[in-house]
């Protein structure tokens, strides 16, 4: 492990030593996609229906945005990042389930994306990626 908590230089240890596994990369893309969907839905609600609608819509995406920010740190070493991502995905799932019955964004994409992210984070490759060297 390097001093700053991030993976060492790929040239020093070989390219395969620092390559992110497919499960972790997929989880990162999924989390960033959920966060981007929240930004787009909030901006569209504000543009179409006004500021109040944008604020109401943005409340459904707070856990998605936090999960997207955490996904940017998936290159760091430490199992706390993986556990935090699983916890935020579970919170996001519970937070967005009521939007299905009310017909608000993110609808079924919020819980489905959260379940997918949790499954990906429990893969052995993801577990090994976040462990300390």
N, CA, C and O atoms as CSV, one atom per row, in Angstrom:
chain,resi,resn,atom,element,x,y,z
A,1,UNK,N,N,0.850,-1.172,0.000
A,1,UNK,CA,C,0.000,0.000,0.000
A,1,UNK,C,C,0.893,1.231,0.000
A,1,UNK,O,O,1.905,1.276,0.699
A,2,UNK,N,N,0.519,2.209,-0.774
A,2,UNK,CA,C,1.297,3.437,-0.799
A,2,UNK,C,C,0.926,4.310,0.399
A,2,UNK,O,O,-0.017,4.002,1.127
A,3,UNK,N,N,1.651,5.373,0.599
A,3,UNK,CA,C,1.454,6.227,1.761
A,3,UNK,C,C,0.122,6.958,1.747
A,3,UNK,O,O,-0.424,7.262,2.808
A,4,UNK,N,N,-0.417,7.247,0.557
A,4,UNK,CA,C,-1.644,8.037,0.495
A,4,UNK,C,C,-2.905,7.188,0.467
A,4,UNK,O,O,-3.997,7.753,0.399
A,5,UNK,N,N,-2.817,5.881,0.515
A,5,UNK,CA,C,-3.986,5.024,0.550
A,5,UNK,C,C,-4.488,4.604,-0.809
A,5,UNK,O,O,-5.483,3.885,-0.900
A,6,UNK,N,N,-3.829,5.034,-1.870
A,6,UNK,CA,C,-4.237,4.649,-3.212
A,6,UNK,C,C,-3.287,3.602,-3.763
A,6,UNK,O,O,-2.195,3.396,-3.232
A,7,UNK,N,N,-3.706,2.954,-4.817
A,7,UNK,CA,C,-2.889,1.903,-5.431
A,7,UNK,C,C,-1.570,2.485,-5.931
A,7,UNK,O,O,-1.525,3.636,-6.365
A,8,UNK,N,N,-0.497,1.696,-5.871
A,8,UNK,CA,C,0.794,2.194,-6.343
A,8,UNK,C,C,0.820,2.356,-7.860
A,8,UNK,O,O,-0.104,1.952,-8.566
A,9,UNK,N,N,1.883,2.946,-8.327
A,9,UNK,CA,C,2.063,3.201,-9.752
A,9,UNK,C,C,2.073,1.883,-10.523
A,9,UNK,O,O,2.808,0.965,-10.159
A,10,UNK,N,N,1.248,1.771,-11.612
A,10,UNK,CA,C,1.202,0.525,-12.362
A,10,UNK,C,C,2.527,0.164,-13.012
A,10,UNK,O,O,2.786,-1.017,-13.239
A,11,UNK,N,N,3.369,1.135,-13.317
A,11,UNK,CA,C,4.649,0.851,-13.941
A,11,UNK,C,C,5.572,0.141,-12.941
A,11,UNK,O,O,6.353,-0.734,-13.315
A,12,UNK,N,N,5.469,0.529,-11.672
A,12,UNK,CA,C,6.340,-0.046,-10.664
A,12,UNK,C,C,5.972,-1.496,-10.336
A,12,UNK,O,O,6.860,-2.291,-10.027
A,13,UNK,N,N,4.689,-1.859,-10.395
A,13,UNK,CA,C,4.265,-3.202,-9.993
A,13,UNK,C,C,3.708,-4.026,-11.139
A,13,UNK,O,O,3.319,-5.174,-10.927
A,14,UNK,N,N,3.658,-3.488,-12.327
A,14,UNK,CA,C,3.080,-4.213,-13.452
A,14,UNK,C,C,1.643,-3.777,-13.663
A,14,UNK,O,O,0.956,-3.422,-12.706
A,15,UNK,N,N,1.187,-3.801,-14.886
A,15,UNK,CA,C,-0.146,-3.289,-15.218
A,15,UNK,C,C,-1.267,-4.118,-14.592
A,15,UNK,O,O,-2.285,-3.551,-14.195
A,16,UNK,N,N,-1.114,-5.435,-14.489
A,16,UNK,CA,C,-2.185,-6.267,-13.961
A,16,UNK,C,C,-2.363,-6.127,-12.457
A,16,UNK,O,O,-3.436,-6.437,-11.939
A,17,UNK,N,N,-1.353,-5.673,-11.750
A,17,UNK,CA,C,-1.448,-5.535,-10.304
A,17,UNK,C,C,-2.406,-4.429,-9.896
A,17,UNK,O,O,-2.978,-4.487,-8.808
A,18,UNK,N,N,-2.594,-3.435,-10.734
A,18,UNK,CA,C,-3.425,-2.288,-10.374
A,18,UNK,C,C,-4.695,-2.191,-11.206
A,18,UNK,O,O,-5.384,-1.173,-11.154
A,19,UNK,N,N,-5.015,-3.214,-11.963
A,19,UNK,CA,C,-6.213,-3.191,-12.796
A,19,UNK,C,C,-7.441,-3.487,-11.946
A,19,UNK,O,O,-7.481,-4.488,-11.231
A,20,UNK,N,N,-8.443,-2.613,-12.026
A,20,UNK,CA,C,-9.661,-2.772,-11.257
A,20,UNK,C,C,-10.457,-3.965,-11.805
A,20,UNK,O,O,-10.639,-4.073,-13.017
A,21,UNK,N,N,-10.931,-4.854,-10.932
A,21,UNK,CA,C,-11.721,-5.993,-11.404
A,21,UNK,C,C,-13.033,-5.530,-12.044
A,21,UNK,O,O,-13.515,-4.428,-11.780
A,22,UNK,N,N,-13.589,-6.384,-12.879
A,22,UNK,CA,C,-14.816,-6.046,-13.602
A,22,UNK,C,C,-15.980,-5.791,-12.652
A,22,UNK,O,O,-16.815,-4.928,-12.925
A,23,UNK,N,N,-16.053,-6.519,-11.551
A,23,UNK,CA,C,-17.146,-6.322,-10.598
A,23,UNK,C,C,-17.082,-4.937,-9.963
A,23,UNK,O,O,-18.105,-4.276,-9.788
A,24,UNK,N,N,-15.876,-4.508,-9.623
A,24,UNK,CA,C,-15.719,-3.188,-8.996
A,24,UNK,C,C,-15.974,-2.086,-10.020
A,24,UNK,O,O,-16.631,-1.091,-9.713
A,25,UNK,N,N,-15.457,-2.260,-11.237
A,25,UNK,CA,C,-15.684,-1.254,-12.283
A,25,UNK,C,C,-17.184,-1.152,-12.605
A,25,UNK,O,O,-17.704,-0.051,-12.788
A,26,UNK,N,N,-17.871,-2.290,-12.674
A,26,UNK,CA,C,-19.312,-2.275,-12.953
A,26,UNK,C,C,-20.080,-1.585,-11.829
A,26,UNK,O,O,-21.006,-0.816,-12.086
A,27,UNK,N,N,-19.698,-1.857,-10.597
A,27,UNK,CA,C,-20.347,-1.202,-9.457
A,27,UNK,C,C,-20.095,0.298,-9.482
A,27,UNK,O,O,-20.983,1.085,-9.153
A,28,UNK,N,N,-18.892,0.695,-9.869
A,28,UNK,CA,C,-18.570,2.112,-9.958
A,28,UNK,C,C,-19.402,2.792,-11.039
A,28,UNK,O,O,-19.943,3.875,-10.817
A,29,UNK,N,N,-19.505,2.171,-12.193
A,29,UNK,CA,C,-20.305,2.736,-13.283
A,29,UNK,C,C,-21.775,2.802,-12.887
A,29,UNK,O,O,-22.459,3.775,-13.204
A,30,UNK,N,N,-22.260,1.781,-12.201
A,30,UNK,CA,C,-23.649,1.759,-11.755
A,30,UNK,C,C,-23.925,2.881,-10.756
A,30,UNK,O,O,-24.947,3.561,-10.855
A,31,UNK,N,N,-23.033,3.076,-9.806
A,31,UNK,CA,C,-23.210,4.140,-8.809
A,31,UNK,C,C,-23.139,5.518,-9.453
A,31,UNK,O,O,-23.935,6.399,-9.127
A,32,UNK,N,N,-22.197,5.707,-10.360
A,32,UNK,CA,C,-22.097,6.998,-11.044
A,32,UNK,C,C,-23.303,7.235,-11.949
A,32,UNK,O,O,-23.748,8.371,-12.113
A,33,UNK,N,N,-23.829,6.161,-12.533
A,33,UNK,CA,C,-25.035,6.282,-13.355
A,33,UNK,C,C,-26.243,6.697,-12.533
A,33,UNK,O,O,-27.033,7.532,-12.974
A,34,UNK,N,N,-26.398,6.126,-11.342
A,34,UNK,CA,C,-27.494,6.524,-10.465
A,34,UNK,C,C,-27.376,7.993,-10.060
A,34,UNK,O,O,-28.370,8.718,-10.024
A,35,UNK,N,N,-26.156,8.421,-9.758
A,35,UNK,CA,C,-25.943,9.819,-9.386
A,35,UNK,C,C,-26.228,10.753,-10.567
A,35,UNK,O,O,-26.842,11.806,-10.396
A,36,UNK,N,N,-25.786,10.367,-11.748
A,36,UNK,CA,C,-26.042,11.181,-12.938
A,36,UNK,C,C,-27.534,11.237,-13.252
A,36,UNK,O,O,-28.049,12.277,-13.663
A,37,UNK,N,N,-28.223,10.118,-13.057
A,37,UNK,CA,C,-29.671,10.117,-13.270
A,37,UNK,C,C,-30.353,11.099,-12.312
A,37,UNK,O,O,-31.317,11.764,-12.690
A,38,UNK,N,N,-29.860,11.191,-11.086
A,38,UNK,CA,C,-30.410,12.141,-10.135
A,38,UNK,C,C,-30.199,13.581,-10.554
A,38,UNK,O,O,-31.082,14.421,-10.380
A,39,UNK,N,N,-29.032,13.867,-11.105
A,39,UNK,CA,C,-28.753,15.229,-11.572
A,39,UNK,C,C,-29.659,15.579,-12.747
A,39,UNK,O,O,-30.216,16.675,-12.802
A,40,UNK,N,N,-29.804,14.653,-13.681
A,40,UNK,CA,C,-30.640,14.902,-14.863
A,40,UNK,C,C,-32.109,15.058,-14.472
A,40,UNK,O,O,-32.784,15.965,-14.958
A,41,UNK,N,N,-32.607,14.185,-13.601
A,41,UNK,CA,C,-34.014,14.277,-13.190
A,41,UNK,C,C,-34.291,15.560,-12.416
A,41,UNK,O,O,-35.337,16.181,-12.603
A,42,UNK,N,N,-33.373,15.958,-11.555
A,42,UNK,CA,C,-33.557,17.193,-10.795
A,42,UNK,C,C,-33.525,18.411,-11.719
A,42,UNK,O,O,-34.340,19.323,-11.579
A,43,UNK,N,N,-32.594,18.420,-12.651
A,43,UNK,CA,C,-32.515,19.544,-13.589
A,43,UNK,C,C,-33.746,19.595,-14.484
A,43,UNK,O,O,-34.253,20.678,-14.774
A,44,UNK,N,N,-34.231,18.444,-14.923
A,44,UNK,CA,C,-35.422,18.426,-15.777
A,44,UNK,C,C,-36.655,18.881,-15.003
A,44,UNK,O,O,-37.488,19.610,-15.542
A,45,UNK,N,N,-36.779,18.458,-13.747
A,45,UNK,CA,C,-37.920,18.891,-12.940
A,45,UNK,C,C,-37.869,20.397,-12.697
A,45,UNK,O,O,-38.901,21.066,-12.729
A,46,UNK,N,N,-36.697,20.921,-12.460
A,46,UNK,CA,C,-36.563,22.365,-12.273
A,46,UNK,C,C,-36.870,23.142,-13.532
A,46,UNK,O,O,-37.490,24.204,-13.476
A,47,UNK,N,N,-36.443,22.625,-14.660
A,47,UNK,CA,C,-36.681,23.318,-15.929
A,47,UNK,C,C,-38.150,23.250,-16.335
A,47,UNK,O,O,-38.704,24.227,-16.838
A,48,UNK,N,N,-38.782,22.093,-16.114
A,48,UNK,CA,C,-40.171,21.926,-16.547
A,48,UNK,C,C,-41.189,22.467,-15.558
A,48,UNK,O,O,-42.195,23.051,-15.963
A,49,UNK,N,N,-40.940,22.278,-14.255
A,49,UNK,CA,C,-41.975,22.580,-13.272
A,49,UNK,C,C,-41.581,23.606,-12.224
A,49,UNK,O,O,-42.430,24.017,-11.433
A,50,UNK,N,N,-40.339,24.030,-12.189
A,50,UNK,CA,C,-39.927,25.072,-11.252
A,50,UNK,C,C,-39.048,24.562,-10.121
A,50,UNK,O,O,-38.752,23.372,-10.013
A,51,UNK,N,N,-38.651,25.493,-9.298
A,51,UNK,CA,C,-37.694,25.229,-8.229
A,51,UNK,C,C,-38.238,24.281,-7.171
A,51,UNK,O,O,-37.522,23.396,-6.701
A,52,UNK,N,N,-39.494,24.460,-6.795
A,52,UNK,CA,C,-40.074,23.598,-5.758
A,52,UNK,C,C,-40.077,22.141,-6.195
A,52,UNK,O,O,-39.760,21.255,-5.402
A,53,UNK,N,N,-40.425,21.893,-7.426
A,53,UNK,CA,C,-40.430,20.529,-7.950
A,53,UNK,C,C,-39.013,19.949,-7.999
A,53,UNK,O,O,-38.814,18.764,-7.730
A,54,UNK,N,N,-38.049,20.773,-8.339
A,54,UNK,CA,C,-36.665,20.310,-8.366
A,54,UNK,C,C,-36.193,19.940,-6.962
A,54,UNK,O,O,-35.484,18.947,-6.794
A,55,UNK,N,N,-36.573,20.718,-5.956
A,55,UNK,CA,C,-36.176,20.404,-4.584
A,55,UNK,C,C,-36.814,19.111,-4.106
A,55,UNK,O,O,-36.158,18.299,-3.453
A,56,UNK,N,N,-38.087,18.912,-4.424
A,56,UNK,CA,C,-38.769,17.679,-4.037
A,56,UNK,C,C,-38.147,16.479,-4.745
A,56,UNK,O,O,-37.955,15.427,-4.136
A,57,UNK,N,N,-37.834,16.634,-6.016
A,57,UNK,CA,C,-37.213,15.550,-6.775
A,57,UNK,C,C,-35.813,15.248,-6.258
A,57,UNK,O,O,-35.406,14.087,-6.209
A,58,UNK,N,N,-35.080,16.277,-5.875
A,58,UNK,CA,C,-33.702,16.065,-5.420
A,58,UNK,C,C,-33.641,15.287,-4.115
A,58,UNK,O,O,-32.640,14.620,-3.852
A,59,UNK,N,N,-34.677,15.351,-3.292
A,59,UNK,CA,C,-34.662,14.610,-2.027
A,59,UNK,C,C,-34.576,13.101,-2.248
A,59,UNK,O,O,-33.999,12.386,-1.430
A,60,UNK,N,N,-35.148,12.617,-3.348
A,60,UNK,CA,C,-35.103,11.178,-3.620
A,60,UNK,C,C,-33.717,10.712,-4.025
A,60,UNK,O,O,-33.442,9.512,-3.991
A,61,UNK,N,N,-32.841,11.621,-4.404
A,61,UNK,CA,C,-31.537,11.238,-4.934
A,61,UNK,C,C,-30.365,11.532,-4.007
A,61,UNK,O,O,-29.215,11.368,-4.415
A,62,UNK,N,N,-30.611,11.954,-2.795
A,62,UNK,CA,C,-29.513,12.264,-1.871
A,62,UNK,C,C,-28.610,11.044,-1.630
A,62,UNK,O,O,-27.391,11.179,-1.730
A,63,UNK,N,N,-29.162,9.851,-1.313
A,63,UNK,CA,C,-28.266,8.697,-1.151
A,63,UNK,C,C,-27.546,8.313,-2.444
A,63,UNK,O,O,-26.411,7.837,-2.402
A,64,UNK,N,N,-28.192,8.514,-3.583
A,64,UNK,CA,C,-27.545,8.210,-4.864
A,64,UNK,C,C,-26.352,9.123,-5.095
A,64,UNK,O,O,-25.322,8.679,-5.601
A,65,UNK,N,N,-26.478,10.375,-4.735
A,65,UNK,CA,C,-25.371,11.311,-4.908
A,65,UNK,C,C,-24.216,10.973,-3.965
A,65,UNK,O,O,-23.050,11.048,-4.354
A,66,UNK,N,N,-24.542,10.602,-2.730
A,66,UNK,CA,C,-23.487,10.200,-1.791
A,66,UNK,C,C,-22.791,8.927,-2.279
A,66,UNK,O,O,-21.574,8.789,-2.154
A,67,UNK,N,N,-23.567,8.007,-2.830
A,67,UNK,CA,C,-22.989,6.783,-3.371
A,67,UNK,C,C,-22.113,7.076,-4.584
A,67,UNK,O,O,-21.073,6.442,-4.760
A,68,UNK,N,N,-22.517,8.022,-5.417
A,68,UNK,CA,C,-21.702,8.421,-6.557
A,68,UNK,C,C,-20.389,9.053,-6.129
A,68,UNK,O,O,-19.351,8.807,-6.743
A,69,UNK,N,N,-20.427,9.864,-5.082
A,69,UNK,CA,C,-19.190,10.445,-4.554
A,69,UNK,C,C,-18.270,9.369,-3.988
A,69,UNK,O,O,-17.054,9.423,-4.175
A,70,UNK,N,N,-18.847,8.399,-3.303
A,70,UNK,CA,C,-18.040,7.319,-2.759
A,70,UNK,C,C,-17.466,6.444,-3.871
A,70,UNK,O,O,-16.373,5.896,-3.728
A,71,UNK,N,N,-18.188,6.314,-4.966
A,71,UNK,CA,C,-17.705,5.501,-6.090
A,71,UNK,C,C,-16.447,6.094,-6.714
A,71,UNK,O,O,-15.658,5.370,-7.321
A,72,UNK,N,N,-16.257,7.376,-6.574
A,72,UNK,CA,C,-15.040,7.994,-7.092
A,72,UNK,C,C,-13.801,7.548,-6.323
A,72,UNK,O,O,-12.683,7.701,-6.816
A,73,UNK,N,N,-13.982,6.998,-5.126
A,73,UNK,CA,C,-12.857,6.539,-4.305
A,73,UNK,C,C,-12.652,5.033,-4.390
A,73,UNK,O,O,-11.949,4.467,-3.553
A,74,UNK,N,N,-13.243,4.372,-5.372
A,74,UNK,CA,C,-13.097,2.917,-5.480
A,74,UNK,C,C,-11.677,2.500,-5.823
A,74,UNK,O,O,-11.372,1.309,-5.747
A,75,UNK,N,N,-10.803,3.408,-6.191
A,75,UNK,CA,C,-9.411,3.074,-6.437
A,75,UNK,C,C,-8.580,3.033,-5.174
A,75,UNK,O,O,-7.417,2.634,-5.213
A,76,UNK,N,N,-9.154,3.439,-4.053
A,76,UNK,CA,C,-8.414,3.476,-2.790
A,76,UNK,C,C,-8.421,2.107,-2.125
A,76,UNK,O,O,-9.284,1.272,-2.394
A,77,UNK,N,N,-7.460,1.898,-1.269
A,77,UNK,CA,C,-7.339,0.649,-0.538
A,77,UNK,C,C,-8.089,0.787,0.778
A,77,UNK,O,O,-8.006,1.825,1.436
A,78,UNK,N,N,-8.808,-0.236,1.159
A,78,UNK,CA,C,-9.495,-0.249,2.443
A,78,UNK,C,C,-10.885,-0.825,2.327
A,78,UNK,O,O,-11.655,-0.454,1.441
A,79,UNK,N,N,-11.201,-1.741,3.233
A,79,UNK,CA,C,-12.502,-2.380,3.171
A,79,UNK,C,C,-13.615,-1.460,3.647
A,79,UNK,O,O,-14.790,-1.753,3.422
A,80,UNK,N,N,-13.273,-0.356,4.301
A,80,UNK,CA,C,-14.293,0.597,4.737
A,80,UNK,C,C,-15.030,1.233,3.571
A,80,UNK,O,O,-16.212,1.555,3.685
A,81,UNK,N,N,-14.346,1.417,2.458
A,81,UNK,CA,C,-14.989,1.983,1.279
A,81,UNK,C,C,-16.014,1.006,0.729
A,81,UNK,O,O,-17.115,1.406,0.351
A,82,UNK,N,N,-15.661,-0.265,0.681
A,82,UNK,CA,C,-16.582,-1.293,0.197
A,82,UNK,C,C,-17.788,-1.420,1.126
A,82,UNK,O,O,-18.923,-1.492,0.655
A,83,UNK,N,N,-17.562,-1.448,2.414
A,83,UNK,CA,C,-18.658,-1.556,3.378
A,83,UNK,C,C,-19.533,-0.312,3.336
A,83,UNK,O,O,-20.755,-0.409,3.438
A,84,UNK,N,N,-18.922,0.847,3.189
A,84,UNK,CA,C,-19.687,2.083,3.064
A,84,UNK,C,C,-20.551,2.097,1.817
A,84,UNK,O,O,-21.685,2.574,1.846
A,85,UNK,N,N,-20.017,1.575,0.721
A,85,UNK,CA,C,-20.794,1.515,-0.520
A,85,UNK,C,C,-21.972,0.563,-0.372
A,85,UNK,O,O,-23.064,0.850,-0.861
A,86,UNK,N,N,-21.763,-0.559,0.294
A,86,UNK,CA,C,-22.866,-1.496,0.526
A,86,UNK,C,C,-23.924,-0.857,1.416
A,86,UNK,O,O,-25.119,-0.990,1.152
A,87,UNK,N,N,-23.498,-0.169,2.460
A,87,UNK,CA,C,-24.451,0.508,3.347
A,87,UNK,C,C,-25.228,1.611,2.654
A,87,UNK,O,O,-26.438,1.736,2.842
A,88,UNK,N,N,-24.538,2.409,1.855
A,88,UNK,CA,C,-25.231,3.471,1.122
A,88,UNK,C,C,-26.169,2.907,0.060
A,88,UNK,O,O,-27.226,3.482,-0.200
A,89,UNK,N,N,-25.794,1.797,-0.549
A,89,UNK,CA,C,-26.688,1.172,-1.525
A,89,UNK,C,C,-27.940,0.629,-0.839
A,89,UNK,O,O,-29.038,0.726,-1.388
A,90,UNK,N,N,-27.783,0.060,0.353
A,90,UNK,CA,C,-28.951,-0.408,1.104
A,90,UNK,C,C,-29.844,0.763,1.512
A,90,UNK,O,O,-31.069,0.667,1.441
A,91,UNK,N,N,-29.234,1.860,1.934
A,91,UNK,CA,C,-30.001,3.063,2.264
A,91,UNK,C,C,-30.710,3.605,1.030
A,91,UNK,O,O,-31.872,4.005,1.102
A,92,UNK,N,N,-30.013,3.620,-0.099
A,92,UNK,CA,C,-30.610,4.099,-1.340
A,92,UNK,C,C,-31.794,3.227,-1.741
A,92,UNK,O,O,-32.811,3.735,-2.215
A,93,UNK,N,N,-31.665,1.922,-1.554
A,93,UNK,CA,C,-32.752,1.017,-1.893
A,93,UNK,C,C,-33.975,1.310,-1.021
A,93,UNK,O,O,-35.088,1.441,-1.531
A,94,UNK,N,N,-33.769,1.410,0.279
A,94,UNK,CA,C,-34.888,1.693,1.176
A,94,UNK,C,C,-35.467,3.083,0.941
A,94,UNK,O,O,-36.673,3.290,1.081
A,95,UNK,N,N,-34.612,4.030,0.586
A,95,UNK,CA,C,-35.024,5.414,0.378
A,95,UNK,C,C,-35.880,5.564,-0.877
A,95,UNK,O,O,-36.791,6.391,-0.911
A,96,UNK,N,N,-35.592,4.769,-1.908
A,96,UNK,CA,C,-36.264,4.955,-3.203
A,96,UNK,C,C,-37.429,4.006,-3.442
A,96,UNK,O,O,-38.127,4.154,-4.445
A,97,UNK,N,N,-37.668,3.036,-2.563
A,97,UNK,CA,C,-38.809,2.133,-2.751
A,97,UNK,C,C,-40.141,2.893,-2.778
A,97,UNK,O,O,-40.988,2.562,-3.607
A,98,UNK,N,N,-40.373,3.889,-1.921
A,98,UNK,CA,C,-41.651,4.603,-2.001
A,98,UNK,C,C,-41.872,5.339,-3.326
A,98,UNK,O,O,-43.017,5.611,-3.686
A,99,UNK,N,N,-40.821,5.660,-4.044
A,99,UNK,CA,C,-40.994,6.363,-5.308
A,99,UNK,C,C,-41.658,5.481,-6.367
A,99,UNK,O,O,-42.215,5.995,-7.337
A,100,UNK,N,N,-41.604,4.170,-6.189
A,100,UNK,CA,C,-42.245,3.268,-7.146
A,100,UNK,C,C,-43.754,3.433,-7.070
A,100,UNK,O,O,-44.417,3.570,-8.098
A,101,UNK,N,N,-44.295,3.422,-5.867
A,101,UNK,CA,C,-45.748,3.519,-5.716
A,101,UNK,C,C,-46.273,4.922,-5.999
A,101,UNK,O,O,-47.418,5.082,-6.424
A,102,UNK,N,N,-45.451,5.933,-5.769
A,102,UNK,CA,C,-45.894,7.307,-6.007
A,102,UNK,C,C,-45.698,7.747,-7.448
A,102,UNK,O,O,-46.255,8.760,-7.872
A,103,UNK,N,N,-44.910,6.993,-8.200
A,103,UNK,CA,C,-44.673,7.345,-9.598
A,103,UNK,C,C,-43.667,8.463,-9.799
A,103,UNK,O,O,-43.717,9.167,-10.808
A,104,UNK,N,N,-42.760,8.636,-8.860
A,104,UNK,CA,C,-41.722,9.660,-8.949
A,104,UNK,C,C,-40.394,9.016,-9.327
A,104,UNK,O,O,-40.216,7.810,-9.153
A,105,UNK,N,N,-39.457,9.817,-9.846
A,105,UNK,CA,C,-38.141,9.256,-10.120
A,105,UNK,C,C,-37.437,8.909,-8.811
A,105,UNK,O,O,-37.685,9.573,-7.805
A,106,UNK,N,N,-36.602,7.937,-8.784
A,106,UNK,CA,C,-36.068,7.077,-9.823
A,106,UNK,C,C,-36.923,5.865,-10.130
A,106,UNK,O,O,-36.566,5.070,-11.000
A,107,UNK,N,N,-38.045,5.700,-9.439
A,107,UNK,CA,C,-38.900,4.552,-9.724
A,107,UNK,C,C,-38.204,3.247,-9.378
A,107,UNK,O,O,-37.512,3.157,-8.364
A,108,UNK,N,N,-38.382,2.256,-10.200
A,108,UNK,CA,C,-37.791,0.935,-9.939
A,108,UNK,C,C,-36.295,0.904,-10.209
A,108,UNK,O,O,-35.622,-0.036,-9.787
A,109,UNK,N,N,-35.750,1.914,-10.906
A,109,UNK,CA,C,-34.313,1.921,-11.183
A,109,UNK,C,C,-33.471,2.116,-9.924
A,109,UNK,O,O,-32.353,1.605,-9.845
A,110,UNK,N,N,-33.992,2.846,-8.946
A,110,UNK,CA,C,-33.250,3.059,-7.698
A,110,UNK,C,C,-33.012,1.765,-6.932
A,110,UNK,O,O,-31.862,1.424,-6.657
A,111,UNK,N,N,-34.078,1.029,-6.579
A,111,UNK,CA,C,-33.853,-0.236,-5.871
A,111,UNK,C,C,-33.127,-1.287,-6.718
A,111,UNK,O,O,-32.296,-2.029,-6.196
A,112,UNK,N,N,-33.427,-1.356,-7.998
A,112,UNK,CA,C,-32.765,-2.348,-8.857
A,112,UNK,C,C,-31.274,-2.056,-8.976
A,112,UNK,O,O,-30.457,-2.974,-8.898
A,113,UNK,N,N,-30.913,-0.804,-9.163
A,113,UNK,CA,C,-29.502,-0.440,-9.229
A,113,UNK,C,C,-28.785,-0.682,-7.916
A,113,UNK,O,O,-27.625,-1.094,-7.904
A,114,UNK,N,N,-29.468,-0.427,-6.812
A,114,UNK,CA,C,-28.865,-0.654,-5.498
A,114,UNK,C,C,-28.629,-2.128,-5.238
A,114,UNK,O,O,-27.587,-2.502,-4.699
A,115,UNK,N,N,-29.584,-2.974,-5.613
A,115,UNK,CA,C,-29.410,-4.415,-5.445
A,115,UNK,C,C,-28.247,-4.903,-6.308
A,115,UNK,O,O,-27.428,-5.706,-5.861
A,116,UNK,N,N,-28.183,-4.416,-7.535
A,116,UNK,CA,C,-27.076,-4.788,-8.410
A,116,UNK,C,C,-25.729,-4.389,-7.836
A,116,UNK,O,O,-24.768,-5.155,-7.915
A,117,UNK,N,N,-25.649,-3.198,-7.259
A,117,UNK,CA,C,-24.394,-2.738,-6.672
A,117,UNK,C,C,-24.015,-3.574,-5.458
A,117,UNK,O,O,-22.841,-3.889,-5.266
A,118,UNK,N,N,-24.989,-3.935,-4.641
A,118,UNK,CA,C,-24.708,-4.767,-3.466
A,118,UNK,C,C,-24.194,-6.135,-3.894
A,118,UNK,O,O,-23.232,-6.646,-3.321
A,119,UNK,N,N,-24.830,-6.724,-4.895
A,119,UNK,CA,C,-24.390,-8.033,-5.389
A,119,UNK,C,C,-22.961,-7.946,-5.927
A,119,UNK,O,O,-22.145,-8.828,-5.659
A,120,UNK,N,N,-22.658,-6.901,-6.677
A,120,UNK,CA,C,-21.310,-6.744,-7.220
A,120,UNK,C,C,-20.266,-6.540,-6.133
A,120,UNK,O,O,-19.139,-7.018,-6.260
A,121,UNK,N,N,-20.624,-5.841,-5.075
A,121,UNK,CA,C,-19.666,-5.596,-4.001
A,121,UNK,C,C,-19.394,-6.825,-3.137
A,121,UNK,O,O,-18.378,-6.888,-2.445
A,122,UNK,N,N,-20.306,-7.805,-3.179
A,122,UNK,CA,C,-20.076,-9.040,-2.436
A,122,UNK,C,C,-19.316,-10.088,-3.242
A,122,UNK,O,O,-19.059,-11.181,-2.738
A,123,UNK,N,N,-18.959,-9.780,-4.467
A,123,UNK,CA,C,-18.170,-10.711,-5.269
A,123,UNK,C,C,-16.771,-10.858,-4.658
A,123,UNK,O,O,-16.249,-9.903,-4.083
A,124,UNK,N,N,-16.163,-12.037,-4.776
A,124,UNK,CA,C,-14.820,-12.234,-4.203
A,124,UNK,C,C,-13.772,-11.287,-4.795
A,124,UNK,O,O,-12.869,-10.844,-4.085
A,125,UNK,N,N,-13.885,-10.980,-6.073
A,125,UNK,CA,C,-12.912,-10.069,-6.683
A,125,UNK,C,C,-13.004,-8.675,-6.070
A,125,UNK,O,O,-11.983,-8.016,-5.873
A,126,UNK,N,N,-14.221,-8.222,-5.768
A,126,UNK,CA,C,-14.392,-6.912,-5.134
A,126,UNK,C,C,-13.862,-6.940,-3.709
A,126,UNK,O,O,-13.239,-5.983,-3.249
A,127,UNK,N,N,-14.111,-8.034,-3.020
A,127,UNK,CA,C,-13.613,-8.171,-1.656
A,127,UNK,C,C,-12.085,-8.116,-1.635
A,127,UNK,O,O,-11.494,-7.443,-0.791
A,128,UNK,N,N,-11.455,-8.826,-2.564
A,128,UNK,CA,C,-10.005,-8.833,-2.635
A,128,UNK,C,C,-9.444,-7.464,-3.042
A,128,UNK,O,O,-8.378,-7.071,-2.568
A,129,UNK,N,N,-10.147,-6.742,-3.908
A,129,UNK,CA,C,-9.671,-5.451,-4.390
A,129,UNK,C,C,-9.557,-4.435,-3.261
A,129,UNK,O,O,-8.611,-3.649,-3.221
A,130,UNK,N,N,-10.513,-4.451,-2.351
A,130,UNK,CA,C,-10.534,-3.439,-1.302
A,130,UNK,C,C,-9.722,-3.825,-0.064
A,130,UNK,O,O,-9.556,-3.010,0.844
A,131,UNK,N,N,-9.220,-5.048,-0.021
A,131,UNK,CA,C,-8.395,-5.455,1.122
A,131,UNK,C,C,-7.033,-4.767,1.067
A,131,UNK,O,O,-6.531,-4.443,-0.010
A,132,UNK,N,N,-6.454,-4.552,2.218
A,132,UNK,CA,C,-5.112,-3.964,2.294
A,132,UNK,C,C,-4.090,-4.961,1.773
A,132,UNK,O,O,-4.241,-6.168,1.958
A,133,UNK,N,N,-3.064,-4.462,1.131
A,133,UNK,CA,C,-2.005,-5.326,0.609
A,133,UNK,C,C,-1.121,-5.691,1.705
A,133,UNK,O,O,-0.151,-6.420,1.499
